[in-house]
Amino acid sequence: MNMKLSRRTTTAAALTVLALAGTVAATAPASAATAKPAATTAAYNGVCGTGYSVVDSTPIGHVGTVYLTWNEDKGKNCAVTIRNTPGNRINMRVTLDALGDSIDPAVDSGTYTSYAGPVYADARESCVAWGGTIGNASAEDSGHCS
């Protein structure tokens, strides 16, 4: 009889340990096992100059961002394309167009390590279109009528 009691006690203890292990596993945050590092987004670098504030940005795939800035005192927009991670020279481009005027868009294009631009457009009383390219990724947007 002593053997049966010992076997029952051992079985009960083992079941208790398994139940506790299941509870601990179930309460562990799921995100801890599947967490991925957040993607780094390039911050605006201030290259447009004093008085320009970011009014919009458009992601360029997962490789960078084209920023649109505005300077109220000058009545001008500025755009710059910035890589998330600077590196070897790569084809980059930024464009900015004051819509409705007869002036060609402002463009800066070349092989750069971190950013293309800045480019400027007189945009008082008009809307603008802007875009950027980094390698094979590109993006365009428009709006911001002043």
N, C-alpha and C positions, 0 to 999 in steps of 0.2 A: 504494500500500500504506500509505503514511503516513496517508492520509485515512481508511482503514478502521480503523486502530489508534486514531486520534483519536476517531472516532465510537463505537467500543467503549468507550473510556476514559470518554467523556462519559456514555454510557448507564449504565455501571457506577457512576459517581459519583452520577448522578441516582437510581438505584435504592437506593444506600446512604443517601442523604439521606432518601428516602421511608421506608425501613425504620426509620431512627432517629426520624423524626417520629412514625411509628406507635407505636414503643416508648414515647416520651415521652408521647403522648396516652393510651396504655393504662395507664401507671403513674400518671397524675395522679389524685388522689383523686376519686371520683365524687361524694362529698358536697360537694365544693367547688362544683360546678356546680349542685347541687340543694338546698343548705343553705337552710333557712328559719329566721328568727329564732324562738327559743323563746318559747312563749306565756308571758306574765307571769301568775303566779298571785298573788292578793292574800295577803299575809302576815297572820297574826293580829295585831291592833293593841293588845292588852292592855287593851281597854276594860272587860272584866269586873272588873278590879281585882286587887289583891294576893292572892296565894295560889291563883289560878285557873291551871290548866295545861291545855293543849289535849290532849284525849283522842281526838278524832276530827274529821274534816272531810269535807264532801260538796261536790263541785263543782256549781256551778249553770251548766249549759251551759258556754260559753266566756267568761262575763261576770263570774264571781265564785265565792265559796266561802262556805258557812255552816260556822262553827266551833262545836264543842261543847267546853266546858271544864268542869273539876271542881275543887272546893275541898273537900278531905278534912276540914279543920277545921270548916267550916260545914255539910258534908253537902249542898251545893248544886251543881247544874249551872248553867251560863250558856251562852247561845247568841248569836251575832252573825253577821249576813250582811254580807259585805264585797265591794265591787266590785273587779275587777281594775284598772280605770282610773277614778278619780274624774272626774266631769264635771258636766254639767248635771243638774238635779234629775230624778229618775226614780222611778217607783213601786217601792218595796222593802218587803220584809216578812221577819220572822223569827218563828218559833214554837218553843216548847219545852213539852213536856208530860210530867209524871211519870205514867207509865201506872199505872192501877189506883186512882188517888185520885179523889175527887169534885170536885176543883178544876179549873176551866177552864184550858186551856193559856195560858201567858204569851205575849203577842203584842205586837209593835211593828210598825206599818205606817204608811207615809206616803211623801212624796216627799223623797228624800235625795240628796246628792251623792256620798257615799262608803260609808256603812254604815247598817244598821238594827239596833237593839238598843242595849245588851244587854238580854236578858230572863233571868229566873232561875226556877228551880224547886227546891223542896225535894225531894231525890231519894234520901235515905238509905233503903235497903231497897226500892228500886223501880227499874224500867227507865225509860228516857226515849225519846221520839220528838222529833225536831227537823226543821226545814225552813226553806227560804229561797226568796225570790222576788226577781228583779231584772228589771224590765220584763216581758217575756213568758216568761222562762225561770224554771223552778222545780225544786226538788229536795227530797226528804224521805228520812229514814233513821231507824233506831231501834236500840236495844240499850243497852249500857253499864249493866248492872244492878249496883247496889251493895248 
